[in-house]
Amino acid sequence: MEAECRRVLKSSVQFEKRIRDRWRDKNREKNRRISELEQQVADLRRRLYEEG
């Protein structure tokens, strides 16, 4: 019984760790994309002011 509880707990912990790792990876990718878009906006604004 105790061994079964430990196995379930270990499995649960591993599952939660995978979820957190996936969330972190998605968050990093989202932040990278936001940074790229912010840079594009800054470049477009600079070009607009240079031409205007």
MDAnalysis code that builds the backbone (N, CA, C; Angstrom):
import MDAnalysis as mda
import numpy as np

u = mda.Universe.empty(156, n_residues=52, atom_resindex=np.repeat(np.arange(52), 3), trajectory=True)
u.add_TopologyAttr("name", ["N", "CA", "C"] * 52)
u.add_TopologyAttr("resid", np.arange(1, 53))
u.add_TopologyAttr("resname", ["MET", "GLU", "ALA", "GLU", "CYS", "ARG", "ARG", "VAL", "LEU", "LYS", "SER", "SER", "VAL", "GLN", "PHE", "GLU", "LYS", "ARG", "ILE", "ARG", "ASP", "ARG", "TRP", "ARG", "ASP", "LYS", "ASN", "ARG", "GLU", "LYS", "ASN", "ARG", "ARG", "ILE", "SER", "GLU", "LEU", "GLU", "GLN", "GLN", "VAL", "ALA", "ASP", "LEU", "ARG", "ARG", "ARG", "LEU", "TYR", "GLU", "GLU", "GLY"])
u.atoms.positions = np.array([
    [0.832, -1.204, 0.000],
    [0.000, 0.000, 0.000],
    [0.870, 1.258, 0.000],
    [1.858, 1.309, 0.876],
    [2.731, 2.485, 0.937],
    [3.517, 2.650, -0.354],
    [3.990, 1.533, -0.914],
    [4.735, 1.595, -2.175],
    [3.847, 2.144, -3.289],
    [2.600, 1.734, -3.295],
    [1.657, 2.217, -4.305],
    [1.445, 3.726, -4.154],
    [1.296, 4.196, -2.924],
    [1.121, 5.636, -2.677],
    [2.341, 6.420, -3.144],
    [3.531, 5.890, -2.877],
    [4.764, 6.566, -3.310],
    [4.849, 6.624, -4.828],
    [4.452, 5.536, -5.478],
    [4.496, 5.489, -6.934],
    [3.523, 6.520, -7.532],
    [2.324, 6.586, -6.974],
    [1.329, 7.552, -7.457],
    [1.807, 8.976, -7.223],
    [2.367, 9.230, -6.051],
    [2.871, 10.563, -5.731],
    [4.003, 10.948, -6.683],
    [4.929, 10.029, -6.924],
    [6.039, 10.297, -7.830],
    [5.521, 10.593, -9.238],
    [4.562, 9.815, -9.686],
    [3.973, 10.032, -11.000],
    [3.297, 11.393, -11.084],
    [2.597, 11.766, -10.034],
    [1.906, 13.049, -9.989],
    [2.907, 14.208, -10.034],
    [3.970, 14.082, -9.292],
    [5.002, 15.118, -9.270],
    [5.633, 15.261, -10.657],
    [5.928, 14.149, -11.311],
    [6.497, 14.188, -12.654],
    [5.534, 14.849, -13.640],
    [4.256, 14.533, -13.522],
    [3.240, 15.112, -14.387],
    [3.194, 16.638, -14.205],
    [3.169, 17.086, -12.966],
    [3.135, 18.524, -12.696],
    [4.395, 19.213, -13.209],
    [5.531, 18.554, -13.090],
    [6.787, 19.125, -13.581],
    [6.739, 19.296, -15.093],
    [6.203, 18.302, -15.794],
    [6.077, 18.420, -17.253],
    [5.160, 19.577, -17.634],
    [4.075, 19.733, -16.920],
    [3.149, 20.837, -17.198],
    [3.848, 22.178, -16.979],
    [4.559, 22.322, -15.862],
    [5.279, 23.574, -15.589],
    [6.336, 23.855, -16.659],
    [7.067, 22.809, -17.060],
    [8.100, 22.988, -18.082],
    [7.490, 23.425, -19.410],
    [6.363, 22.816, -19.781],
    [5.690, 23.223, -21.020],
    [5.211, 24.664, -20.924],
    [4.663, 25.030, -19.773],
    [4.191, 26.399, -19.578],
    [5.350, 27.381, -19.706],
    [6.488, 27.053, -19.099],
    [7.660, 27.930, -19.187],
    [8.133, 28.073, -20.628],
    [8.169, 26.961, -21.354],
    [8.596, 27.013, -22.756],
    [7.650, 27.882, -23.587],
    [6.350, 27.701, -23.394],
    [5.379, 28.518, -24.135],
    [5.510, 29.989, -23.755],
    [5.731, 30.263, -22.491],
    [5.876, 31.636, -22.023],
    [7.131, 32.282, -22.617],
    [8.232, 31.537, -22.662],
    [9.461, 32.069, -23.272],
    [9.241, 32.388, -24.741],
    [8.564, 31.485, -25.442],
    [8.293, 31.698, -26.868],
    [7.391, 32.917, -27.063],
    [6.374, 33.043, -26.234],
    [5.477, 34.201, -26.310],
    [6.252, 35.490, -26.071],
    [7.101, 35.513, -25.067],
    [7.888, 36.715, -24.768],
    [8.862, 37.042, -25.891],
    [9.441, 36.008, -26.498],
    [10.345, 36.223, -27.631],
    [9.582, 36.859, -28.789],
    [8.394, 36.345, -29.058],
    [7.578, 36.874, -30.156],
    [7.136, 38.312, -29.866],
    [6.753, 38.591, -28.644],
    [6.383, 39.956, -28.267],
    [7.559, 40.901, -28.486],
    [8.735, 40.471, -28.103],
    [9.929, 41.293, -28.281],
    [10.177, 41.576, -29.765],
    [10.023, 40.566, -30.603],
    [10.189, 40.758, -32.049],
    [9.177, 41.768, -32.580],
    [7.937, 41.621, -32.163],
    [6.896, 42.531, -32.637],
    [7.131, 43.957, -32.158],
    [7.575, 44.113, -30.923],
    [7.885, 45.445, -30.413],
    [9.007, 46.083, -31.225],
    [9.996, 45.283, -31.601],
    [11.100, 45.798, -32.416],
    [10.594, 46.212, -33.796],
    [9.702, 45.417, -34.378],
    [9.137, 45.764, -35.687],
    [8.353, 47.067, -35.610],
    [7.572, 47.240, -34.556],
    [6.800, 48.475, -34.387],
    [7.745, 49.661, -34.257],
    [8.790, 49.518, -33.464],
    [9.759, 50.601, -33.296],
    [10.410, 50.951, -34.638],
    [10.770, 49.937, -35.423],
    [11.369, 50.179, -36.736],
    [10.394, 50.887, -37.668],
    [9.138, 50.444, -37.661],
    [8.137, 51.083, -38.519],
    [7.890, 52.534, -38.109],
    [7.842, 52.806, -36.820],
    [7.655, 54.174, -36.344],
    [8.836, 55.060, -36.764],
    [10.041, 54.516, -36.623],
    [11.233, 55.275, -37.008],
    [11.187, 55.600, -38.490],
    [10.842, 54.609, -39.316],
    [10.765, 54.846, -40.767],
    [9.661, 55.852, -41.101],
    [8.545, 55.770, -40.407],
    [7.456, 56.698, -40.653],
    [7.868, 58.133, -40.348],
    [8.554, 58.319, -39.236],
    [8.999, 59.671, -38.866],
    [10.103, 60.181, -39.784],
    [10.957, 59.267, -40.267],
    [12.017, 59.674, -41.186],
    [11.440, 60.116, -42.523],
    [10.384, 59.449, -42.969],
    [9.769, 59.767, -44.260],
    [8.793, 60.932, -44.164],
    [8.238, 61.151, -42.963],
    [7.200, 62.169, -42.803],
    [7.772, 63.480, -42.493],
])
